Amino acid sequence: MKTFNFNPACPSENQIQGASYRISILTDSLLRLEYEKDGHFTDNATQVVLNRDFPAVKYEIIEDSADKLIFTTENLKVTYDKKEFTPRGLQIELLSDFEAPVIWNYGENGRNLFGTVRTLDETNGVVLYEKGLFSREGYAWFDDGDSCELSGEDIFDRTYPEKDVYFWGYGTRYKDALKDFYHLCGKAPMIPRYALGNWWSKYEKYTEKSYLELMDNFDKENIPITVAVIDMDWHLTEIDSKYGTGWTGYTWNKDYFPDYKRFLKELHRRGKAVTLNLHPADGIRAFEDMYEKVATRMGIDPKSEEPVDFDLMNKDFVDAYFEDVMQPYEEDGVDFWWIDWQQGTKAKSGSVDPLWILNHYHYLDQLRRGKRAMIFSRFAGIGSHRYPIGFSGDTCATWTSLDIQPFFTATASNVGYGWWSHDIGGHMHGEEDTERTCRWVQFGVFSPIMRLHSSSNPFFFKEPWNLPEPMRSIVGDFMRLRHSMIPYLYTANYESYKNDEPLMQPLYYGSPESEAAYHCRNGYYFGSELVVYPVTRPIDDELQMAEVQAFIPEGRWIDIFNGNIYEGEMTRKLYRPIEQIPVLIKAGGIVPMDAEIALDVDKDNSNANKAFLEANGKNSEDDEQLAGTGSLPKRLKIYLGVGADGSYTLYEDDGNSNAYMEDEGVFTIITQKYDRDTCRLTVEIGAAEGSLDLITKNREYTLVLCGVENIEGTNIASGIGTYSYDENRKQAVIRIGQVESLKGTKLTIDNVVLSNNSREKEVFKLLKRCKFSYDMKQRIYDRFLMGELRTEEEIRVLDISEKLKDAMLEII
């Protein structure tokens, strides 16, 4: 079984070594700087770094005397006094990317662009971020000297502690640095397909009956749930005080789940993966079902009721923990574990962080047994991207907490950590605010993992049917949208692994020279084709819309919800009602979506159930299946940002195996070409290549042309299928019917005219929504109809609020 690559030795030709120092020139911009007074250096992998086997790098030694070493690479100049590292004795100059000289003195952090943190527990404001790989000065560094060593199966503290510094001098070449980071520290593996759908979780004392009834209610709402989370009350929690607290537990509560195997089997039959919460710190105690077996194995007399300590530095305990506790439950139907470790950063023996060991061993255990490994756990420091998915912790249910999460999630890409999962809606405290819940769900849909979760407070509702209208309908629509986006998200999942492109990326990755990109905290790229700006503030009473500050990258961008067109680069405020957030597709962009789940609730519950089951590759009579292995969509809807050429490769596989590591799967290339002179659009869906047994012989396709005028009456109207036009979204919808997967198809559409923002209906809707004088509304609208109010100068002099002026400017 292929696991992580371990090639920790740096080629000798890339090293400069003295009596107490060693410098490994890993790339033109990446250095490893070691100092140990007796010359003992680490060649093993560490918990952070796995591979130092970079290709040979050209460098030139300028001076090598008794007390000075100067050498250059293409991008760096290093000056070192050959002593223990100090700011005066070690300087590195960046030789490219910036007009003025940039020199790093050892220890300086500059204006670091941040990485991420271990947890957001209790967060309601400031986050004390750890350092990332980038700064505004173009350099960053981290010291790996405190991390443990890895040698084969062994984990141990360093025999010779040393300064072990990695210097990153990539300037604004952020994606180049990330690629080298993923080589140095290991690839970000793919997560299972089911993880990209909707998760349901709540800290509640569910029973088998109540949980299945809950899932029934989601079915009735036609809202697919792909991951069923059972919080800690799956196990015994009310125990004799002589054993301690009930947080740690491994024995099913038979009062709640009288036949847990039946329960797990039924959830699988419904197409759901299952995860159980673990708080493992207290080990295996005498009340547990497996205690006698584990205690005997560990040399403890079971009659003594002595607890088996949780010690992952003890190989015997590791074997017992996985073979006698974890693996049997996985065989019964637990797909992955939610590891909720909160008991410090030091193991029982040694100084290794027990959270990191937990993540490492759980992940490798699954890999060794042929599973596509996944855990749900807290961040254990740089290098944790190898063990997705991250649980960000128990945040407060406030607007402030929501407001930090988009920035927090995108910024984690600065340490390659791409799979954060938040408690969508907030976990605790706060007050009831269904508008905020709705906005949080909208962000969750456009975040790596969409997981609703909250505390056990009986007044904390997130079930859509417990929300008032219009929140109920909006939340339901967005959750259905999330499920329909799985083809796009799964391709981004593959791109994250294959091409080192995290799903969420800060806007400055694409516009590194634009100052404004660094100040748009809550905007981000979402996959290769979209830019998203979640709304994280309440609706303005006058406008009946909320605002978000947006930096829009260069090029033409179309909002998929309202059809607004933006020409970047620009910075402006965007305004949206409760049912929308700004989600922009680039001109040339291609976004494939699953068309098997309707985005409107089906009035017929039986049809809703059928649609849900079909979307999960099942019918109501099916036997149990491994979650996530249902058939791939038979109907796809392809959103096209019209106005430029574009290409997109849709990736699909079985969703659960590790075949992706061998580049196995199904690849379908989709292209669009737009000729602005002739207004001709050519769309080609290429022949599928690869593991063709995974997809159907024929697939039904619908094209959604975003940002165009009505093309009815052109040659598309005959002989193709159905055609419709959405005036509100400026989208032409063309159903082209069945396409043979082995052959693909090509479609040419004439007279495709790009839309613009001079829209009377949008101005009318804006004025209708706002709360201010009827007479003023009439005067503004009359002037607009007469051809006035089409420039910023004309709008800025109006006697209306600045927010309303901004909202009008966004439209025109």
Summary of the structure (lengths in Angstrom):
residues: 812
radius of gyration: 28.1
end to end distance: 57.6
largest distance: 91.8
contacts: 2726
relative contact order: 0.08
helix: 27%
strand: 25%
